[in-house]
Amino acid sequence: MVWTLSYIIAVLIFATVTRRLGAEPQTVLLMKHFFATLLLVFTGFGVLYLKNRVKDHITSGIEVDTMQRGWGRKQFADIWHMVAILYLVILWVLMLNSIATDSPDKTSKGAFLLSFFVVPLWLIADRVVRLVVRHGMSTLNIHKMHYEDKTVVEEEIIAAREKGKQLYQQTDNIARTGLIIALLIWVASLWNIKIPFISNFAGVLIDGFIIMALALLAWKFISSWIEKKIQESIPEDEEEKEDSGGEFGSAPARGRSYTLLPMVRKFIGTILVVMVTMTILSSMGVDIGPLLAGAGVIGLAVGFGAQKLVSDMFSGFFYLMDDAFRVGEYLTAGSVSGSVESITLRNVMLRHHRGMLQIVPHSELGAITNFMRGGMIVKFNLDFPYDANIDQIRKIIKKVGQAMLEDEELGPDFIQPVKSQGVREITNSVMTIRVKFTAKPGTHFVIRREAYKRITEALAAKGIHFAHKKVIVDVPGLTEAKSEAKLSAEQVKAIAESVGAAGLASINEDEEQAAAAQKGEKSGSGYPV
């Protein structure tokens, strides 16, 4: 290549100087053809001299190919020098024909040079075509050259991979064969040799390859950038702690980039596919104006006929623009609740904390309660006897809260520590003290369980125990009977009836409180704590 390019540059400089010195254009043209003939002769000798080396290079990887492909390569390796010399002879004949027919100087237009360097051009184009086929099939998940997993896989997966590999090889062979035919037709067109329909088809084929290569390059750049941003939005330590947030489901909370970027990637991919299709159709001579107008009319008709679909898509667009929810966040929307597992153009996938997957259209979400924004305030009650020391209990709860705040695992999840809010109410049998803390969303379940445990242990260590519900029955005459250690049958019966009625009233009271709490939970007025 170095010697050839140096020779061509020297000839062009010599021809330019000769013309500037007053030589006739025909003389300069004949001189160019003479030096071009010398170049073809020297190239022919080089082909014969390097015949065996090129043959060994062609057959170097034949053992790893299939038998049919290996046989074809071996036959071509035996006769490649004949094909090359035949091509050089045809090129010399075309050059002489351009002089005999008094046609314009094609050498000045680059026909000879482009035809002479057709093999290097083919090597470059072949590499581009193979990259387009490989990355195109990889993007469509038809075939991948490398797999990340090294473990033993199922036979069905292995069969699917082999099928994809065969399809890739067939597509690669067809694309490379088409490239060779297109290059030959293109070289013929340089010399004004036109083949009806086939010449136009070759031009369309080359244009299609260029368009797909540029589109694939743009897609790879955009997709890689989006994938990089998605990976950056994922926290480094994703390993969840034991017993962490099981009530919220298993979906980890993600950032806004993780929610929006996959949808942006799908949208850009759709736009690229439409643009490439329209551009290729336009290069084939198809008038895409009516297609665009028809697409507009069809889109308008679909917009009127599928109002529910349009409503779902627009509702989802504004939800995402408002950053109402993200992947991994826990929502309550109407009668459904769960962690956001994925988001599509029309639906949101909510994984219920009991495991059910709920597919809800965006237009049906309505008002949303997002439990993952800000801190979660948790309050719970502790019941004690009337004679319990309130100040001592408050100090114990405060010490427990301070110890939990200094804990390495629990401390970072606190926003406000565990503390006592004083006496909330005094009922017929107990004194209720309320405890409160604020924690990060999804971690308050674990903190609440740990707070119960530590407060119970700290109170027990000080000899303070929770109150038990009890019923005191005052029976007339019981004091005298008790002093005499004798109870009549009527007194025993009266005591039993009183205890039973009091116990039934206590049970009814507990059931009413539980029903009221459940009703408040369903109505959304409270949070299940």
C-alpha positions in Angstrom: 0.0 0.0 0.0 2.8 2.4 0.8 4.7 1.7 -2.5 1.5 1.9 -4.5 0.3 5.2 -3.0 3.7 6.7 -3.5 3.8 5.6 -7.1 0.3 7.0 -7.7 1.1 10.4 -6.1 4.3 10.6 -8.1 2.5 10.0 -11.3 -0.2 12.6 -10.5 2.4 15.2 -9.7 4.3 14.4 -12.9 1.1 14.7 -15.0 0.2 18.0 -13.4 3.7 19.5 -14.1 3.6 18.2 -17.7 0.2 19.8 -18.3 1.4 23.1 -16.8 4.4 23.0 -19.1 2.0 23.1 -22.1 1.4 19.5 -23.0 -1.9 18.6 -24.8 -4.7 17.1 -22.7 -4.7 13.9 -24.8 -1.0 13.5 -24.3 -1.4 13.8 -20.5 -4.3 11.3 -20.7 -2.2 8.7 -22.6 0.6 9.2 -20.2 -1.7 8.5 -17.3 -2.9 5.3 -19.0 0.6 4.2 -19.6 1.6 4.5 -16.0 -1.7 2.9 -15.0 -0.8 -0.1 -17.2 2.6 -0.4 -15.5 0.8 -0.4 -12.2 -1.5 -3.2 -13.3 1.5 -5.2 -14.6 3.5 -4.8 -11.4 0.3 -5.7 -9.4 -0.1 -8.9 -11.5 3.5 -9.9 -10.7 2.9 -9.3 -7.0 -0.2 -11.5 -7.1 1.8 -14.4 -8.6 4.7 -13.8 -6.2 2.4 -13.8 -3.1 0.1 -16.6 -4.3 1.1 -19.2 -1.7 1.2 -16.7 1.2 -2.2 -15.4 0.5 -3.5 -19.0 0.1 -2.2 -19.9 3.5 -3.8 -16.9 5.0 -7.2 -17.7 3.5 -7.1 -21.3 4.7 -5.6 -20.5 8.2 -8.9 -20.8 10.1 -10.6 -23.5 8.0 -10.5 -26.1 10.7 -12.9 -24.2 13.0 -15.5 -23.6 10.3 -18.2 -25.9 9.0 -17.3 -28.4 6.2 -19.2 -26.6 3.5 -17.8 -23.2 4.3 -14.3 -24.7 4.7 -14.6 -26.4 1.3 -15.6 -23.2 -0.4 -12.7 -21.3 1.2 -10.3 -24.0 0.2 -11.4 -23.9 -3.4 -11.2 -20.1 -3.5 -7.7 -20.2 -2.0 -6.5 -22.4 -4.9 -7.8 -20.1 -7.6 -7.7 -16.7 -6.0 -4.7 -15.5 -8.1 -6.6 -16.4 -11.3 -9.6 -14.3 -10.2 -7.3 -11.4 -9.2 -5.4 -11.4 -12.6 -8.7 -11.7 -14.5 -10.0 -8.6 -12.6 -6.8 -6.7 -13.5 -7.2 -7.6 -17.1 -10.9 -6.5 -17.1 -9.8 -3.2 -15.5 -7.2 -2.6 -18.2 -9.7 -3.4 -20.9 -12.2 -0.9 -19.4 -9.5 1.7 -19.3 -8.6 1.2 -23.0 -12.3 1.3 -23.9 -12.6 4.7 -22.3 -10.0 6.0 -24.7 -11.3 4.3 -27.8 -14.9 5.6 -27.3 -13.7 9.2 -26.6 -15.6 9.1 -23.3 -14.8 11.5 -20.5 -11.6 10.9 -18.5 -12.8 8.4 -15.9 -9.4 8.3 -14.4 -9.8 11.9 -13.4 -13.0 11.1 -11.7 -11.4 8.4 -9.7 -13.0 5.4 -11.4 -9.7 3.7 -12.0 -8.3 4.3 -8.5 -11.6 3.2 -6.8 -11.7 0.1 -8.9 -8.0 -0.6 -8.2 -8.5 -0.3 -4.5 -11.7 -2.4 -4.4 -10.1 -5.0 -2.2 -9.1 -2.7 0.7 -12.5 -1.0 0.3 -14.2 -4.4 0.6 -12.1 -5.3 3.7 -13.3 -2.1 5.4 -16.9 -2.5 4.3 -16.9 -6.2 5.3 -15.9 -5.3 8.8 -18.6 -2.7 9.0 -21.3 -5.1 7.7 -20.3 -7.8 10.2 -20.4 -5.3 13.1 -23.8 -4.2 12.0 -25.1 -7.8 11.8 -23.5 -8.7 15.1 -24.7 -5.8 17.1 -28.1 -5.7 15.4 -28.8 -9.3 16.3 -27.4 -8.7 19.8 -29.7 -5.7 20.3 -32.7 -7.8 19.2 -31.6 -10.5 21.6 -31.4 -13.1 18.8 -27.7 -14.0 19.3 -24.9 -12.9 21.5 -21.2 -13.6 20.9 -20.3 -13.8 24.6 -22.4 -14.8 27.7 -21.6 -13.6 31.1 -22.7 -16.7 33.0 -20.3 -19.6 33.2 -22.5 -22.0 35.1 -24.2 -25.0 33.7 -27.4 -24.1 32.0 -30.4 -26.1 30.9 -30.5 -27.9 27.6 -33.3 -25.7 26.3 -31.1 -22.6 26.8 -28.2 -24.3 25.1 -30.4 -25.3 22.1 -31.7 -21.7 21.9 -28.1 -20.4 21.8 -27.1 -22.9 19.1 -30.2 -21.9 17.1 -29.3 -18.2 17.5 -25.7 -19.0 16.5 -26.8 -20.7 13.3 -29.1 -17.9 12.4 -26.3 -15.4 13.0 -24.0 -17.3 10.7 -26.6 -17.5 8.0 -27.4 -13.8 8.3 -23.7 -13.0 8.3 -23.0 -15.1 5.1 -26.0 -13.5 3.3 -24.9 -10.0 4.3 -21.3 -10.5 3.1 -22.4 -12.1 -0.1 -24.7 -9.2 -0.7 -21.9 -6.8 0.0 -19.6 -8.4 -2.6 -22.4 -8.2 -5.3 -23.2 -4.6 -4.4 -19.5 -3.7 -4.7 -19.1 -5.3 -8.1 -22.2 -3.5 -9.4 -20.9 -0.3 -7.9 -17.6 -0.7 -9.7 -19.4 -1.4 -12.9 -21.4 1.7 -12.5 -18.2 3.7 -12.2 -17.5 2.8 -15.8 -21.1 3.6 -16.9 -22.0 -0.1 -17.1 -25.6 -0.2 -16.0 -27.6 -3.3 -15.3 -31.4 -2.6 -15.3 -33.0 -2.9 -11.8 -29.9 -4.6 -10.3 -27.8 -1.4 -10.4 -30.5 0.5 -8.5 -31.0 -2.3 -6.1 -27.3 -2.3 -5.3 -27.4 1.4 -4.6 -30.3 0.9 -2.3 -28.5 -2.0 -0.6 -25.4 0.2 0.1 -27.6 3.1 1.3 -29.5 0.7 3.6 -26.3 -0.6 5.1 -25.0 2.9 5.7 -28.2 4.0 7.3 -28.4 1.0 9.6 -24.8 1.4 10.5 -25.3 5.0 11.5 -28.5 4.2 13.4 -26.9 1.3 15.2 -24.0 3.5 16.2 -26.3 6.1 17.5 -28.3 3.5 19.4 -25.2 1.9 21.0 -24.0 5.3 22.2 -27.4 6.3 23.6 -28.1 2.9 25.1 -24.7 2.7 26.7 -25.1 6.2 28.2 -28.5 5.3 29.6 -27.3 2.0 31.0 -24.4 3.8 32.7 -26.7 6.3 34.3 -29.0 3.5 35.4 -26.1 1.7 37.1 -25.0 5.0 38.8 -28.5 5.4 40.2 -28.4 2.0 41.9 -26.9 2.1 45.5 -23.6 0.2 45.9 -24.8 -1.8 48.9 -28.0 -3.3 47.8 -27.9 -6.3 50.1 -30.9 -6.0 52.3 -30.7 -6.6 56.0 -32.5 -9.5 57.6 -36.0 -8.7 58.7 -35.9 -5.4 56.9 -39.1 -4.0 55.6 -40.8 -7.2 54.7 -44.2 -5.6 55.1 -43.4 -3.3 52.2 -42.5 -6.2 49.8 -39.2 -7.2 48.3 -38.7 -4.4 45.7 -35.8 -2.1 46.6 -36.3 1.6 46.3 -34.8 3.2 43.2 -34.0 6.7 42.1 -35.9 8.8 39.5 -33.3 8.0 36.8 -33.9 4.2 37.3 -37.6 4.9 36.7 -37.5 7.3 33.7 -34.4 6.2 31.7 -35.7 2.7 30.6 -38.8 4.4 29.2 -36.7 7.0 27.5 -34.6 4.2 26.0 -37.7 2.4 24.6 -39.1 5.7 23.2 -35.7 6.5 21.4 -35.5 2.9 20.1 -39.0 3.2 18.6 -38.2 6.5 17.0 -34.9 5.1 15.5 -36.7 2.1 14.0 -39.4 4.3 12.4 -36.8 6.7 11.0 -34.6 4.0 9.6 -37.6 2.3 8.0 -38.8 5.5 6.4 -35.3 6.5 5.2 -34.7 3.1 3.6 -38.1 3.2 1.9 -37.3 6.7 0.6 -33.9 5.5 -0.8 -35.8 2.8 -2.6 -37.8 5.4 -4.4 -41.0 5.0 -2.3 -42.8 8.3 -1.7 -43.2 8.4 2.0 -45.4 11.5 2.0 -48.6 9.5 1.7 -47.4 7.1 4.4 -46.8 10.0 6.8 -50.2 11.5 6.0 -51.9 8.1 6.4 -50.1 7.6 9.7 -51.4 10.9 10.9 -55.0 10.0 9.9 -54.7 6.6 11.5 -53.3 8.2 14.7 -56.2 10.6 14.8 -58.7 7.7 14.4 -56.9 5.7 17.0 -57.0 8.7 19.3 -60.8 9.0 19.1 -61.4 5.2 19.2 -59.0 4.4 22.0 -59.6 7.2 24.4 -58.9 5.0 27.4 -55.5 4.0 26.0 -54.6 7.7 25.4 -55.9 8.6 28.8 -53.6 5.9 30.4 -50.6 7.1 28.5 -51.1 10.8 29.2 -51.8 10.1 32.9 -48.6 8.1 33.2 -46.7 10.8 31.5 -47.8 13.5 34.0 -47.3 11.1 36.9 -43.7 10.6 35.8 -43.2 14.3 35.1 -44.5 15.2 38.6 -42.2 12.5 40.1 -45.2 11.1 41.9 -43.7 7.6 42.4 -40.6 5.7 41.4 -39.6 2.0 41.1 -39.4 0.4 44.5 -41.7 2.8 46.4 -44.7 1.7 48.3 -48.0 3.2 47.2 -51.7 3.2 48.1 -54.0 4.2 45.2 -57.7 3.7 45.8 -58.3 0.1 46.8 -54.8 -1.2 45.8 -51.5 -0.9 47.4 -48.0 -2.3 46.9 -44.4 -1.6 45.8 -43.8 -0.3 42.3 -42.1 -3.1 40.5 -42.1 -1.6 37.0 -43.7 1.1 34.9 -44.8 0.9 31.3 -46.4 3.5 29.0 -49.9 2.4 30.1 -49.7 0.5 33.4 -47.9 0.4 36.7 -47.0 -3.0 38.2 -47.7 -3.0 42.0 -46.4 -5.9 44.0 -48.6 -6.4 47.1 -46.8 -7.1 50.4 -48.5 -10.5 50.4 -47.0 -11.3 47.0 -49.7 -10.6 44.5 -48.9 -8.6 41.3 -51.4 -5.9 40.6 -51.5 -4.3 37.1 -53.2 -0.9 37.3 -53.7 1.5 34.4 -52.4 5.0 35.1 -55.8 6.6 34.6 -57.3 4.5 37.4 -54.7 5.4 40.0 -56.4 8.6 41.1 -55.1 10.1 44.4 -51.9 8.4 45.4 -50.4 8.0 48.9 -46.7 7.5 48.7 -45.2 6.1 51.9 -41.6 6.5 50.8 -41.3 10.3 50.8 -40.2 11.8 54.1 -40.0 10.1 57.4 -42.5 7.6 58.8 -44.0 8.6 62.2 -44.8 5.5 64.3 -46.7 5.7 67.6 -47.6 2.8 69.8 -49.1 2.4 73.3 -47.8 0.7 76.4 -50.3 -0.2 79.3 -49.1 0.0 82.9 -50.8 -0.3 86.4 -52.1 2.8 88.1 -49.3 2.9 90.6 -46.5 2.8 88.1 -43.9 5.6 88.3 -44.4 7.7 85.2 -41.1 9.6 85.5 -39.1 6.4 85.9 -40.8 4.9 82.8 -40.1 8.0 80.8 -36.4 7.9 81.7 -36.2 4.2 80.8 -37.8 4.8 77.4 -35.5 7.8 76.8 -32.4 5.7 77.6 -33.6 2.9 75.3 -34.1 5.4 72.5 -30.6 6.9 73.0 -29.1 3.4 72.9 -30.9 2.5 69.6 -29.8 5.8 68.1 -26.2 4.9 68.8 -26.6 1.4 67.4 -24.5 0.9 64.2 -27.3 -0.9 62.3 -30.4 0.9 63.6 -28.9 4.4 64.2 -28.6 5.6 60.5 -32.3 4.8 59.9 -33.6 7.2 62.6 -34.9 10.7 61.9 -36.2 11.2 65.4 -35.3 8.9 68.3 -37.7 6.8 70.4 -39.2 8.8 73.2 -42.2 8.9 75.5 -45.1 11.3 74.9 -46.4 10.9 78.4 -49.8 9.5 79.6 -52.3 9.3 76.8 -55.3 8.1 78.7 -56.5 6.3 81.8 -59.1 3.6 81.3 -61.0 1.4 83.8 -58.1 -0.8 84.5 -54.8 0.5 83.0 -52.8 3.7 82.4 -51.7 4.1 78.8 -48.4 5.8 77.9 -47.7 6.6 74.2 -44.2 6.1 72.6 -43.2 7.8 69.3 -40.3 7.8 66.9 -39.6 8.8 63.2 -37.6 6.6 60.8 -36.8 6.3 57.2 -39.5 4.6 55.0 -39.3 0.8 55.0 -37.1 0.6 58.1 -39.7 1.6 60.7 -41.1 -2.0 61.0 -37.7 -3.4 62.2 -37.2 -0.4 64.5 -40.7 -0.8 66.1 -40.1 -4.5 66.8 -36.7 -3.8 68.3 -38.1 -0.9 70.4 -40.8 -3.3 71.8 -38.1 -5.8 72.7 -35.6 -3.4 74.3 -38.3 -1.4 76.2 -39.7 -4.6 77.6 -36.3 -5.9 78.8 -35.3 -2.5 80.3 -38.6 -2.2 82.2 -38.4 -5.8 83.5 -34.8 -5.1 84.7 -36.2 -2.3 86.9 -39.1 -4.5 88.1 -41.8 -2.7 86.1 -44.2 -4.9 84.2 -47.1 -4.2 81.8 -50.6 -4.1 83.2 -53.1 -7.0 82.8 -56.7 -6.4 82.5 -58.7 -7.4 85.6 -62.3 -7.2 86.9 -63.0 -6.3 90.6 -66.4 -7.7 91.8 -67.9 -6.3 95.0 -70.6 -8.7 96.4 -72.6 -7.5 99.4 -71.9 -9.5 102.5 -68.7 -10.9 101.0 -66.5 -9.3 103.7 -68.4 -11.1 106.5 -68.5 -14.3 104.6 -64.8 -14.0 103.8 -64.0 -13.4 107.5 -65.9 -16.6 108.3 -64.3 -18.4 105.4 -67.7 -19.5 104.2 -69.6 -18.6 101.0 -73.1 -19.6 100.3 -74.3 -21.1 97.0 -76.1 -17.9 96.1 -73.0 -15.8 96.7 -70.9 -18.1 94.5 -73.5 -17.9 91.7 -73.7 -14.1 92.0 -69.9 -13.8 91.7 -69.8 -16.1 88.7 -72.5 -14.1 86.9 -70.8 -10.8 87.6 -67.4 -12.0 86.4 -68.9 -13.4 83.2 -70.8 -10.2 82.4 -67.7 -8.1 83.1 -65.5 -10.4 80.9 -68.1 -10.3 78.1 -68.2 -6.5 78.2 -64.4 -6.4 78.1 -64.3 -8.6 75.1 -66.9 -6.5 73.3 -64.9 -3.4 74.1 -61.7 -5.0 72.6 -63.6 -6.0 69.4 -65.0 -2.5 69.0 -61.6 -1.0 69.2 -60.1 -3.5 66.7 -63.0 -2.8 64.3 -62.5 0.9 64.6 -58.7 0.6 63.9 -59.3 -1.7 60.9 -61.9 0.8 59.5 -59.4 3.7 59.9 -56.7 1.6 58.1 -58.9 0.8 55.1 -60.1 4.4 54.7 -56.5 5.6 54.5 -56.8 7.8 57.6 -54.2 5.8 59.4 -51.2 3.7 58.6 -50.9 0.0 59.6 -48.4 0.1 62.4 
